[in-house]
């Protein structure tokens, strides 16, 4: 029987949104850090969308939607 390569398997994908008052990069990092507390074996984080929250004509928050993939365990 052939051995499975390390990259074989089933992965699940979920979207999370991180926020930051500093930058989109910090917002993305916050999303990954928060998700890693409840999701195991994160593999890929892909930025899907970035936007800003604006109040009174000023940017008050950066938001980043991140698509995360992690190994599926049945």
mmCIF file of the N, C-alpha and C atoms, coordinates in Angstrom:
data_MODEL
# 
_entry.id   MODEL 
# 
loop_
_atom_site.group_PDB 
_atom_site.id 
_atom_site.type_symbol 
_atom_site.label_atom_id 
_atom_site.label_alt_id 
_atom_site.label_comp_id 
_atom_site.label_asym_id 
_atom_site.label_entity_id 
_atom_site.label_seq_id 
_atom_site.pdbx_PDB_ins_code 
_atom_site.Cartn_x 
_atom_site.Cartn_y 
_atom_site.Cartn_z 
_atom_site.occupancy 
_atom_site.B_iso_or_equiv 
_atom_site.pdbx_formal_charge 
_atom_site.auth_seq_id 
_atom_site.auth_comp_id 
_atom_site.auth_asym_id 
_atom_site.auth_atom_id 
_atom_site.pdbx_PDB_model_num 
ATOM 1   N N  . UNK A 1 1  ? 0.847   -1.177 0.000  1.00 0.00 ? 1  UNK A N  1 
ATOM 2   C CA . UNK A 1 1  ? 0.000   0.000  0.000  1.00 0.00 ? 1  UNK A CA 1 
ATOM 3   C C  . UNK A 1 1  ? 0.893   1.240  0.000  1.00 0.00 ? 1  UNK A C  1 
ATOM 4   N N  . UNK A 1 2  ? 0.561   2.218  -0.829 1.00 0.00 ? 2  UNK A N  1 
ATOM 5   C CA . UNK A 1 2  ? 1.354   3.449  -0.934 1.00 0.00 ? 2  UNK A CA 1 
ATOM 6   C C  . UNK A 1 2  ? 1.129   4.323  0.294  1.00 0.00 ? 2  UNK A C  1 
ATOM 7   N N  . UNK A 1 3  ? 2.204   5.013  0.688  1.00 0.00 ? 3  UNK A N  1 
ATOM 8   C CA . UNK A 1 3  ? 2.098   5.936  1.817  1.00 0.00 ? 3  UNK A CA 1 
ATOM 9   C C  . UNK A 1 3  ? 1.423   7.222  1.359  1.00 0.00 ? 3  UNK A C  1 
ATOM 10  N N  . UNK A 1 4  ? 0.636   7.805  2.236  1.00 0.00 ? 4  UNK A N  1 
ATOM 11  C CA . UNK A 1 4  ? 0.016   9.092  1.940  1.00 0.00 ? 4  UNK A CA 1 
ATOM 12  C C  . UNK A 1 4  ? 1.050   10.185 2.111  1.00 0.00 ? 4  UNK A C  1 
ATOM 13  N N  . UNK A 1 5  ? 1.003   11.164 1.230  1.00 0.00 ? 5  UNK A N  1 
ATOM 14  C CA . UNK A 1 5  ? 1.901   12.304 1.399  1.00 0.00 ? 5  UNK A CA 1 
ATOM 15  C C  . UNK A 1 5  ? 1.372   13.185 2.519  1.00 0.00 ? 5  UNK A C  1 
ATOM 16  N N  . UNK A 1 6  ? 2.234   14.024 3.065  1.00 0.00 ? 6  UNK A N  1 
ATOM 17  C CA . UNK A 1 6  ? 1.855   14.884 4.186  1.00 0.00 ? 6  UNK A CA 1 
ATOM 18  C C  . UNK A 1 6  ? 0.771   15.879 3.798  1.00 0.00 ? 6  UNK A C  1 
ATOM 19  N N  . UNK A 1 7  ? 0.647   16.196 2.503  1.00 0.00 ? 7  UNK A N  1 
ATOM 20  C CA . UNK A 1 7  ? -0.316  17.213 2.086  1.00 0.00 ? 7  UNK A CA 1 
ATOM 21  C C  . UNK A 1 7  ? -1.705  16.647 1.793  1.00 0.00 ? 7  UNK A C  1 
ATOM 22  N N  . UNK A 1 8  ? -1.857  15.329 1.805  1.00 0.00 ? 8  UNK A N  1 
ATOM 23  C CA . UNK A 1 8  ? -3.166  14.746 1.539  1.00 0.00 ? 8  UNK A CA 1 
ATOM 24  C C  . UNK A 1 8  ? -4.075  14.930 2.740  1.00 0.00 ? 8  UNK A C  1 
ATOM 25  N N  . UNK A 1 9  ? -5.346  15.056 2.472  1.00 0.00 ? 9  UNK A N  1 
ATOM 26  C CA . UNK A 1 9  ? -6.305  15.181 3.555  1.00 0.00 ? 9  UNK A CA 1 
ATOM 27  C C  . UNK A 1 9  ? -7.483  16.026 3.130  1.00 0.00 ? 9  UNK A C  1 
ATOM 28  N N  . UNK A 1 10 ? -8.353  16.265 4.077  1.00 0.00 ? 10 UNK A N  1 
ATOM 29  C CA . UNK A 1 10 ? -9.538  17.077 3.840  1.00 0.00 ? 10 UNK A CA 1 
ATOM 30  C C  . UNK A 1 10 ? -9.413  18.324 4.696  1.00 0.00 ? 10 UNK A C  1 
ATOM 31  N N  . UNK A 1 11 ? -9.728  19.457 4.095  1.00 0.00 ? 11 UNK A N  1 
ATOM 32  C CA . UNK A 1 11 ? -9.607  20.729 4.793  1.00 0.00 ? 11 UNK A CA 1 
ATOM 33  C C  . UNK A 1 11 ? -10.944 21.450 4.783  1.00 0.00 ? 11 UNK A C  1 
ATOM 34  N N  . UNK A 1 12 ? -11.198 22.173 5.835  1.00 0.00 ? 12 UNK A N  1 
ATOM 35  C CA . UNK A 1 12 ? -12.414 22.972 5.942  1.00 0.00 ? 12 UNK A CA 1 
ATOM 36  C C  . UNK A 1 12 ? -12.017 24.437 5.834  1.00 0.00 ? 12 UNK A C  1 
ATOM 37  N N  . UNK A 1 13 ? -12.915 25.251 5.280  1.00 0.00 ? 13 UNK A N  1 
ATOM 38  C CA . UNK A 1 13 ? -12.644 26.677 5.112  1.00 0.00 ? 13 UNK A CA 1 
ATOM 39  C C  . UNK A 1 13 ? -13.745 27.465 5.818  1.00 0.00 ? 13 UNK A C  1 
ATOM 40  N N  . UNK A 1 14 ? -13.333 28.480 6.555  1.00 0.00 ? 14 UNK A N  1 
ATOM 41  C CA . UNK A 1 14 ? -14.287 29.352 7.232  1.00 0.00 ? 14 UNK A CA 1 
ATOM 42  C C  . UNK A 1 14 ? -13.809 30.796 7.134  1.00 0.00 ? 14 UNK A C  1 
ATOM 43  N N  . UNK A 1 15 ? -14.730 31.727 7.152  1.00 0.00 ? 15 UNK A N  1 
ATOM 44  C CA . UNK A 1 15 ? -14.386 33.151 7.098  1.00 0.00 ? 15 UNK A CA 1 
ATOM 45  C C  . UNK A 1 15 ? -14.516 33.771 8.476  1.00 0.00 ? 15 UNK A C  1 
ATOM 46  N N  . UNK A 1 16 ? -13.559 34.619 8.810  1.00 0.00 ? 16 UNK A N  1 
ATOM 47  C CA . UNK A 1 16 ? -13.610 35.394 10.047 1.00 0.00 ? 16 UNK A CA 1 
ATOM 48  C C  . UNK A 1 16 ? -13.272 36.841 9.705  1.00 0.00 ? 16 UNK A C  1 
ATOM 49  N N  . UNK A 1 17 ? -13.729 37.759 10.536 1.00 0.00 ? 17 UNK A N  1 
ATOM 50  C CA . UNK A 1 17 ? -13.444 39.176 10.324 1.00 0.00 ? 17 UNK A CA 1 
ATOM 51  C C  . UNK A 1 17 ? -12.718 39.706 11.545 1.00 0.00 ? 17 UNK A C  1 
ATOM 52  N N  . UNK A 1 18 ? -11.532 40.263 11.312 1.00 0.00 ? 18 UNK A N  1 
ATOM 53  C CA . UNK A 1 18 ? -10.758 40.875 12.383 1.00 0.00 ? 18 UNK A CA 1 
ATOM 54  C C  . UNK A 1 18 ? -10.857 42.381 12.286 1.00 0.00 ? 18 UNK A C  1 
ATOM 55  N N  . UNK A 1 19 ? -10.724 43.042 13.428 1.00 0.00 ? 19 UNK A N  1 
ATOM 56  C CA . UNK A 1 19 ? -10.773 44.501 13.452 1.00 0.00 ? 19 UNK A CA 1 
ATOM 57  C C  . UNK A 1 19 ? -9.543  45.051 14.155 1.00 0.00 ? 19 UNK A C  1 
ATOM 58  N N  . UNK A 1 20 ? -9.217  46.293 13.834 1.00 0.00 ? 20 UNK A N  1 
ATOM 59  C CA . UNK A 1 20 ? -8.086  46.978 14.455 1.00 0.00 ? 20 UNK A CA 1 
ATOM 60  C C  . UNK A 1 20 ? -8.276  48.475 14.288 1.00 0.00 ? 20 UNK A C  1 
ATOM 61  N N  . UNK A 1 21 ? -7.772  49.234 15.228 1.00 0.00 ? 21 UNK A N  1 
ATOM 62  C CA . UNK A 1 21 ? -7.767  50.689 15.082 1.00 0.00 ? 21 UNK A CA 1 
ATOM 63  C C  . UNK A 1 21 ? -6.474  51.161 14.437 1.00 0.00 ? 21 UNK A C  1 
ATOM 64  N N  . UNK A 1 22 ? -5.554  50.220 14.163 1.00 0.00 ? 22 UNK A N  1 
ATOM 65  C CA . UNK A 1 22 ? -4.220  50.561 13.653 1.00 0.00 ? 22 UNK A CA 1 
ATOM 66  C C  . UNK A 1 22 ? -4.091  50.370 12.143 1.00 0.00 ? 22 UNK A C  1 
ATOM 67  N N  . UNK A 1 23 ? -4.423  49.139 11.645 1.00 0.00 ? 23 UNK A N  1 
ATOM 68  C CA . UNK A 1 23 ? -4.198  48.846 10.226 1.00 0.00 ? 23 UNK A CA 1 
ATOM 69  C C  . UNK A 1 23 ? -4.963  47.595 9.801  1.00 0.00 ? 23 UNK A C  1 
ATOM 70  N N  . UNK A 1 24 ? -5.044  47.407 8.474  1.00 0.00 ? 24 UNK A N  1 
ATOM 71  C CA . UNK A 1 24 ? -5.637  46.180 7.939  1.00 0.00 ? 24 UNK A CA 1 
ATOM 72  C C  . UNK A 1 24 ? -4.785  44.973 8.300  1.00 0.00 ? 24 UNK A C  1 
ATOM 73  N N  . UNK A 1 25 ? -3.465  45.142 8.281  1.00 0.00 ? 25 UNK A N  1 
ATOM 74  C CA . UNK A 1 25 ? -2.575  44.034 8.637  1.00 0.00 ? 25 UNK A CA 1 
ATOM 75  C C  . UNK A 1 25 ? -2.841  43.576 10.069 1.00 0.00 ? 25 UNK A C  1 
ATOM 76  N N  . UNK A 1 26 ? -2.956  44.513 10.994 1.00 0.00 ? 26 UNK A N  1 
ATOM 77  C CA . UNK A 1 26 ? -3.271  44.155 12.379 1.00 0.00 ? 26 UNK A CA 1 
ATOM 78  C C  . UNK A 1 26 ? -4.640  43.492 12.475 1.00 0.00 ? 26 UNK A C  1 
ATOM 79  N N  . UNK A 1 27 ? -5.590  43.965 11.695 1.00 0.00 ? 27 UNK A N  1 
ATOM 80  C CA . UNK A 1 27 ? -6.925  43.356 11.701 1.00 0.00 ? 27 UNK A CA 1 
ATOM 81  C C  . UNK A 1 27 ? -6.852  41.899 11.246 1.00 0.00 ? 27 UNK A C  1 
ATOM 82  N N  . UNK A 1 28 ? -6.067  41.625 10.204 1.00 0.00 ? 28 UNK A N  1 
ATOM 83  C CA . UNK A 1 28 ? -5.903  40.252 9.721  1.00 0.00 ? 28 UNK A CA 1 
ATOM 84  C C  . UNK A 1 28 ? -5.220  39.389 10.778 1.00 0.00 ? 28 UNK A C  1 
ATOM 85  N N  . UNK A 1 29 ? -4.183  39.919 11.405 1.00 0.00 ? 29 UNK A N  1 
ATOM 86  C CA . UNK A 1 29 ? -3.489  39.174 12.465 1.00 0.00 ? 29 UNK A CA 1 
ATOM 87  C C  . UNK A 1 29 ? -4.428  38.889 13.628 1.00 0.00 ? 29 UNK A C  1 
ATOM 88  N N  . UNK A 1 30 ? -5.244  39.865 13.991 1.00 0.00 ? 30 UNK A N  1 
ATOM 89  C CA . UNK A 1 30 ? -6.202  39.667 15.079 1.00 0.00 ? 30 UNK A CA 1 
ATOM 90  C C  . UNK A 1 30 ? -7.200  38.566 14.744 1.00 0.00 ? 30 UNK A C  1 
ATOM 91  N N  . UNK A 1 31 ? -7.631  38.513 13.494 1.00 0.00 ? 31 UNK A N  1 
ATOM 92  C CA . UNK A 1 31 ? -8.566  37.466 13.065 1.00 0.00 ? 31 UNK A CA 1 
ATOM 93  C C  . UNK A 1 31 ? -7.936  36.086 13.207 1.00 0.00 ? 31 UNK A C  1 
ATOM 94  N N  . UNK A 1 32 ? -6.703  35.942 12.734 1.00 0.00 ? 32 UNK A N  1 
ATOM 95  C CA . UNK A 1 32 ? -6.010  34.650 12.808 1.00 0.00 ? 32 UNK A CA 1 
ATOM 96  C C  . UNK A 1 32 ? -5.744  34.270 14.262 1.00 0.00 ? 32 UNK A C  1 
ATOM 97  N N  . UNK A 1 33 ? -5.270  35.218 15.057 1.00 0.00 ? 33 UNK A N  1 
ATOM 98  C CA . UNK A 1 33 ? -4.979  34.927 16.465 1.00 0.00 ? 33 UNK A CA 1 
ATOM 99  C C  . UNK A 1 33 ? -6.226  34.490 17.220 1.00 0.00 ? 33 UNK A C  1 
ATOM 100 N N  . UNK A 1 34 ? -7.335  35.165 16.992 1.00 0.00 ? 34 UNK A N  1 
ATOM 101 C CA . UNK A 1 34 ? -8.583  34.795 17.672 1.00 0.00 ? 34 UNK A CA 1 
ATOM 102 C C  . UNK A 1 34 ? -9.063  33.416 17.215 1.00 0.00 ? 34 UNK A C  1 
ATOM 103 N N  . UNK A 1 35 ? -9.006  33.161 15.910 1.00 0.00 ? 35 UNK A N  1 
ATOM 104 C CA . UNK A 1 35 ? -9.470  31.876 15.381 1.00 0.00 ? 35 UNK A CA 1 
ATOM 105 C C  . UNK A 1 35 ? -8.602  30.722 15.868 1.00 0.00 ? 35 UNK A C  1 
ATOM 106 N N  . UNK A 1 36 ? -7.309  30.971 16.032 1.00 0.00 ? 36 UNK A N  1 
ATOM 107 C CA . UNK A 1 36 ? -6.400  29.898 16.453 1.00 0.00 ? 36 UNK A CA 1 
ATOM 108 C C  . UNK A 1 36 ? -6.684  29.417 17.877 1.00 0.00 ? 36 UNK A C  1 
ATOM 109 N N  . UNK A 1 37 ? -7.451  30.171 18.638 1.00 0.00 ? 37 UNK A N  1 
ATOM 110 C CA . UNK A 1 37 ? -7.809  29.749 19.994 1.00 0.00 ? 37 UNK A CA 1 
ATOM 111 C C  . UNK A 1 37 ? -8.865  28.649 19.996 1.00 0.00 ? 37 UNK A C  1 
ATOM 112 N N  . UNK A 1 38 ? -9.648  28.555 18.915 1.00 0.00 ? 38 UNK A N  1 
ATOM 113 C CA . UNK A 1 38 ? -10.685 27.524 18.871 1.00 0.00 ? 38 UNK A CA 1 
ATOM 114 C C  . UNK A 1 38 ? -10.547 26.566 17.685 1.00 0.00 ? 38 UNK A C  1 
ATOM 115 N N  . UNK A 1 39 ? -9.769  26.922 16.678 1.00 0.00 ? 39 UNK A N  1 
ATOM 116 C CA . UNK A 1 39 ? -9.560  26.046 15.519 1.00 0.00 ? 39 UNK A CA 1 
ATOM 117 C C  . UNK A 1 39 ? -8.153  25.468 15.587 1.00 0.00 ? 39 UNK A C  1 
ATOM 118 N N  . UNK A 1 40 ? -8.053  24.160 15.350 1.00 0.00 ? 40 UNK A N  1 
ATOM 119 C CA . UNK A 1 40 ? -6.740  23.519 15.394 1.00 0.00 ? 40 UNK A CA 1 
ATOM 120 C C  . UNK A 1 40 ? -6.192  23.316 13.989 1.00 0.00 ? 40 UNK A C  1 
ATOM 121 N N  . UNK A 1 41 ? -4.896  23.330 13.906 1.00 0.00 ? 41 UNK A N  1 
ATOM 122 C CA . UNK A 1 41 ? -4.191  22.990 12.666 1.00 0.00 ? 41 UNK A CA 1 
ATOM 123 C C  . UNK A 1 41 ? -4.538  23.935 11.512 1.00 0.00 ? 41 UNK A C  1 
ATOM 124 N N  . UNK A 1 42 ? -4.519  25.251 11.800 1.00 0.00 ? 42 UNK A N  1 
ATOM 125 C CA . UNK A 1 42 ? -4.737  26.232 10.729 1.00 0.00 ? 42 UNK A CA 1 
ATOM 126 C C  . UNK A 1 42 ? -3.637  26.082 9.690  1.00 0.00 ? 42 UNK A C  1 
ATOM 127 N N  . UNK A 1 43 ? -3.997  26.183 8.422  1.00 0.00 ? 43 UNK A N  1 
ATOM 128 C CA . UNK A 1 43 ? -3.024  25.983 7.347  1.00 0.00 ? 43 UNK A CA 1 
ATOM 129 C C  . UNK A 1 43 ? -2.805  27.230 6.505  1.00 0.00 ? 43 UNK A C  1 
ATOM 130 N N  . UNK A 1 44 ? -3.892  27.840 6.035  1.00 0.00 ? 44 UNK A N  1 
ATOM 131 C CA . UNK A 1 44 ? -3.797  28.968 5.110  1.00 0.00 ? 44 UNK A CA 1 
ATOM 132 C C  . UNK A 1 44 ? -4.735  30.074 5.570  1.00 0.00 ? 44 UNK A C  1 
ATOM 133 N N  . UNK A 1 45 ? -4.253  31.302 5.487  1.00 0.00 ? 45 UNK A N  1 
ATOM 134 C CA . UNK A 1 45 ? -5.100  32.471 5.738  1.00 0.00 ? 45 UNK A CA 1 
ATOM 135 C C  . UNK A 1 45 ? -5.039  33.343 4.492  1.00 0.00 ? 45 UNK A C  1 
ATOM 136 N N  . UNK A 1 46 ? -6.194  33.597 3.899  1.00 0.00 ? 46 UNK A N  1 
ATOM 137 C CA . UNK A 1 46 ? -6.256  34.391 2.673  1.00 0.00 ? 46 UNK A CA 1 
ATOM 138 C C  . UNK A 1 46 ? -7.151  35.605 2.899  1.00 0.00 ? 46 UNK A C  1 
ATOM 139 N N  . UNK A 1 47 ? -6.602  36.789 2.681  1.00 0.00 ? 47 UNK A N  1 
ATOM 140 C CA . UNK A 1 47 ? -7.382  38.010 2.838  1.00 0.00 ? 47 UNK A CA 1 
ATOM 141 C C  . UNK A 1 47 ? -8.378  38.094 1.687  1.00 0.00 ? 47 UNK A C  1 
ATOM 142 N N  . UNK A 1 48 ? -9.660  38.157 2.032  1.00 0.00 ? 48 UNK A N  1 
ATOM 143 C CA . UNK A 1 48 ? -10.730 38.200 1.043  1.00 0.00 ? 48 UNK A CA 1 
ATOM 144 C C  . UNK A 1 48 ? -11.216 39.620 0.775  1.00 0.00 ? 48 UNK A C  1 
ATOM 145 N N  . UNK A 1 49 ? -11.277 40.429 1.829  1.00 0.00 ? 49 UNK A N  1 
ATOM 146 C CA . UNK A 1 49 ? -11.853 41.760 1.688  1.00 0.00 ? 49 UNK A CA 1 
ATOM 147 C C  . UNK A 1 49 ? -11.339 42.650 2.812  1.00 0.00 ? 49 UNK A C  1 
ATOM 148 N N  . UNK A 1 50 ? -11.150 43.930 2.494  1.00 0.00 ? 50 UNK A N  1 
ATOM 149 C CA . UNK A 1 50 ? -10.752 44.905 3.501  1.00 0.00 ? 50 UNK A CA 1 
ATOM 150 C C  . UNK A 1 50 ? -11.696 46.095 3.407  1.00 0.00 ? 50 UNK A C  1 
ATOM 151 N N  . UNK A 1 51 ? -12.109 46.604 4.565  1.00 0.00 ? 51 UNK A N  1 
ATOM 152 C CA . UNK A 1 51 ? -12.901 47.823 4.570  1.00 0.00 ? 51 UNK A CA 1 
ATOM 153 C C  . UNK A 1 51 ? -12.600 48.605 5.841  1.00 0.00 ? 51 UNK A C  1 
ATOM 154 N N  . UNK A 1 52 ? -13.202 49.780 5.938  1.00 0.00 ? 52 UNK A N  1 
ATOM 155 C CA . UNK A 1 52 ? -12.976 50.644 7.092  1.00 0.00 ? 52 UNK A CA 1 
ATOM 156 C C  . UNK A 1 52 ? -14.308 51.097 7.651  1.00 0.00 ? 52 UNK A C  1 
ATOM 157 N N  . UNK A 1 53 ? -14.335 51.278 8.947  1.00 0.00 ? 53 UNK A N  1 
ATOM 158 C CA . UNK A 1 53 ? -15.493 51.889 9.590  1.00 0.00 ? 53 UNK A CA 1 
ATOM 159 C C  . UNK A 1 53 ? -15.182 53.373 9.725  1.00 0.00 ? 53 UNK A C  1 
ATOM 160 N N  . UNK A 1 54 ? -16.109 54.202 9.252  1.00 0.00 ? 54 UNK A N  1 
ATOM 161 C CA . UNK A 1 54 ? -15.897 55.654 9.242  1.00 0.00 ? 54 UNK A CA 1 
ATOM 162 C C  . UNK A 1 54 ? -16.979 56.315 10.087 1.00 0.00 ? 54 UNK A C  1 
ATOM 163 N N  . UNK A 1 55 ? -16.549 57.208 10.969 1.00 0.00 ? 55 UNK A N  1 
ATOM 164 C CA . UNK A 1 55 ? -17.481 57.992 11.782 1.00 0.00 ? 55 UNK A CA 1 
ATOM 165 C C  . UNK A 1 55 ? -17.068 59.453 11.720 1.00 0.00 ? 55 UNK A C  1 
ATOM 166 N N  . UNK A 1 56 ? -18.013 60.311 11.450 1.00 0.00 ? 56 UNK A N  1 
ATOM 167 C CA . UNK A 1 56 ? -17.751 61.754 11.349 1.00 0.00 ? 56 UNK A CA 1 
ATOM 168 C C  . UNK A 1 56 ? -16.601 62.067 10.392 1.00 0.00 ? 56 UNK A C  1 
ATOM 169 N N  . UNK A 1 57 ? -16.533 61.310 9.293  1.00 0.00 ? 57 UNK A N  1 
ATOM 170 C CA . UNK A 1 57 ? -15.517 61.549 8.278  1.00 0.00 ? 57 UNK A CA 1 
ATOM 171 C C  . UNK A 1 57 ? -14.129 61.047 8.621  1.00 0.00 ? 57 UNK A C  1 
ATOM 172 N N  . UNK A 1 58 ? -13.994 60.302 9.724  1.00 0.00 ? 58 UNK A N  1 
ATOM 173 C CA . UNK A 1 58 ? -12.679 59.794 10.132 1.00 0.00 ? 58 UNK A CA 1 
ATOM 174 C C  . UNK A 1 58 ? -12.715 58.279 10.256 1.00 0.00 ? 58 UNK A C  1 
ATOM 175 N N  . UNK A 1 59 ? -11.606 57.652 9.875  1.00 0.00 ? 59 UNK A N  1 
ATOM 176 C CA . UNK A 1 59 ? -11.482 56.198 10.003 1.00 0.00 ? 59 UNK A CA 1 
ATOM 177 C C  . UNK A 1 59 ? -11.345 55.858 11.485 1.00 0.00 ? 59 UNK A C  1 
ATOM 178 N N  . UNK A 1 60 ? -12.241 55.010 11.978 1.00 0.00 ? 60 UNK A N  1 
ATOM 179 C CA . UNK A 1 60 ? -12.180 54.607 13.382 1.00 0.00 ? 60 UNK A CA 1 
ATOM 180 C C  . UNK A 1 60 ? -11.803 53.137 13.549 1.00 0.00 ? 60 UNK A C  1 
ATOM 181 N N  . UNK A 1 61 ? -11.888 52.361 12.461 1.00 0.00 ? 61 UNK A N  1 
ATOM 182 C CA . UNK A 1 61 ? -11.511 50.952 12.542 1.00 0.00 ? 61 UNK A CA 1 
ATOM 183 C C  . UNK A 1 61 ? -11.235 50.392 11.153 1.00 0.00 ? 61 UNK A C  1 
ATOM 184 N N  . UNK A 1 62 ? -10.287 49.483 11.103 1.00 0.00 ? 62 UNK A N  1 
ATOM 185 C CA . UNK A 1 62 ? -9.974  48.722 9.897  1.00 0.00 ? 62 UNK A CA 1 
ATOM 186 C C  . UNK A 1 62 ? -10.537 47.324 10.102 1.00 0.00 ? 62 UNK A C  1 
ATOM 187 N N  . UNK A 1 63 ? -11.167 46.780 9.046  1.00 0.00 ? 63 UNK A N  1 
ATOM 188 C CA . UNK A 1 63 ? -11.723 45.435 9.120  1.00 0.00 ? 63 UNK A CA 1 
ATOM 189 C C  . UNK A 1 63 ? -11.175 44.606 7.965  1.00 0.00 ? 63 UNK A C  1 
ATOM 190 N N  . UNK A 1 64 ? -10.792 43.386 8.276  1.00 0.00 ? 64 UNK A N  1 
ATOM 191 C CA . UNK A 1 64 ? -10.266 42.476 7.265  1.00 0.00 ? 64 UNK A CA 1 
ATOM 192 C C  . UNK A 1 64 ? -10.999 41.148 7.359  1.00 0.00 ? 64 UNK A C  1 
ATOM 193 N N  . UNK A 1 65 ? -11.592 40.718 6.231  1.00 0.00 ? 65 UNK A N  1 
ATOM 194 C CA . UNK A 1 65 ? -12.216 39.394 6.167  1.00 0.00 ? 65 UNK A CA 1 
ATOM 195 C C  . UNK A 1 65 ? -11.153 38.408 5.700  1.00 0.00 ? 65 UNK A C  1 
ATOM 196 N N  . UNK A 1 66 ? -10.959 37.365 6.492  1.00 0.00 ? 66 UNK A N  1 
ATOM 197 C CA . UNK A 1 66 ? -9.920  36.377 6.214  1.00 0.00 ? 66 UNK A CA 1 
ATOM 198 C C  . UNK A 1 66 ? -10.571 35.007 6.058  1.00 0.00 ? 66 UNK A C  1 
ATOM 199 N N  . UNK A 1 67 ? -10.216 34.320 4.994  1.00 0.00 ? 67 UNK A N  1 
ATOM 200 C CA . UNK A 1 67 ? -10.665 32.956 4.767  1.00 0.00 ? 67 UNK A CA 1 
ATOM 201 C C  . UNK A 1 67 ? -9.586  32.030 5.327  1.00 0.00 ? 67 UNK A C  1 
ATOM 202 N N  . UNK A 1 68 ? -9.958  31.189 6.290  1.00 0.00 ? 68 UNK A N  1 
ATOM 203 C CA . UNK A 1 68 ? -8.999  30.303 6.953  1.00 0.00 ? 68 UNK A CA 1 
ATOM 204 C C  . UNK A 1 68 ? -9.274  28.856 6.584  1.00 0.00 ? 68 UNK A C  1 
ATOM 205 N N  . UNK A 1 69 ? -8.225  28.114 6.303  1.00 0.00 ? 69 UNK A N  1 
ATOM 206 C CA . UNK A 1 69 ? -8.402  26.678 6.084  1.00 0.00 ? 69 UNK A CA 1 
ATOM 207 C C  . UNK A 1 69 ? -7.684  25.931 7.197  1.00 0.00 ? 69 UNK A C  1 
ATOM 208 N N  . UNK A 1 70 ? -8.315  24.837 7.610  1.00 0.00 ? 70 UNK A N  1 
ATOM 209 C CA . UNK A 1 70 ? -7.738  24.009 8.660  1.00 0.00 ? 70 UNK A CA 1 
ATOM 210 C C  . UNK A 1 70 ? -8.089  22.558 8.378  1.00 0.00 ? 70 UNK A C  1 
ATOM 211 N N  . UNK A 1 71 ? -7.282  21.658 8.917  1.00 0.00 ? 71 UNK A N  1 
ATOM 212 C CA . UNK A 1 71 ? -7.472  20.244 8.647  1.00 0.00 ? 71 UNK A CA 1 
ATOM 213 C C  . UNK A 1 71 ? -8.772  19.764 9.285  1.00 0.00 ? 71 UNK A C  1 
ATOM 214 N N  . UNK A 1 72 ? -9.577  19.074 8.505  1.00 0.00 ? 72 UNK A N  1 
ATOM 215 C CA . UNK A 1 72 ? -10.854 18.542 8.967  1.00 0.00 ? 72 UNK A CA 1 
ATOM 216 C C  . UNK A 1 72 ? -10.618 17.232 9.693  1.00 0.00 ? 72 UNK A C  1 
ATOM 217 N N  . UNK A 1 73 ? -11.152 17.144 10.906 1.00 0.00 ? 73 UNK A N  1 
ATOM 218 C CA . UNK A 1 73 ? -11.047 15.910 11.685 1.00 0.00 ? 73 UNK A CA 1 
ATOM 219 C C  . UNK A 1 73 ? -12.452 15.421 11.990 1.00 0.00 ? 73 UNK A C  1 
ATOM 220 N N  . UNK A 1 74 ? -12.801 14.278 11.454 1.00 0.00 ? 74 UNK A N  1 
ATOM 221 C CA . UNK A 1 74 ? -14.152 13.733 11.649 1.00 0.00 ? 74 UNK A CA 1 
ATOM 222 C C  . UNK A 1 74 ? -14.306 13.119 13.021 1.00 0.00 ? 74 UNK A C  1 
# 
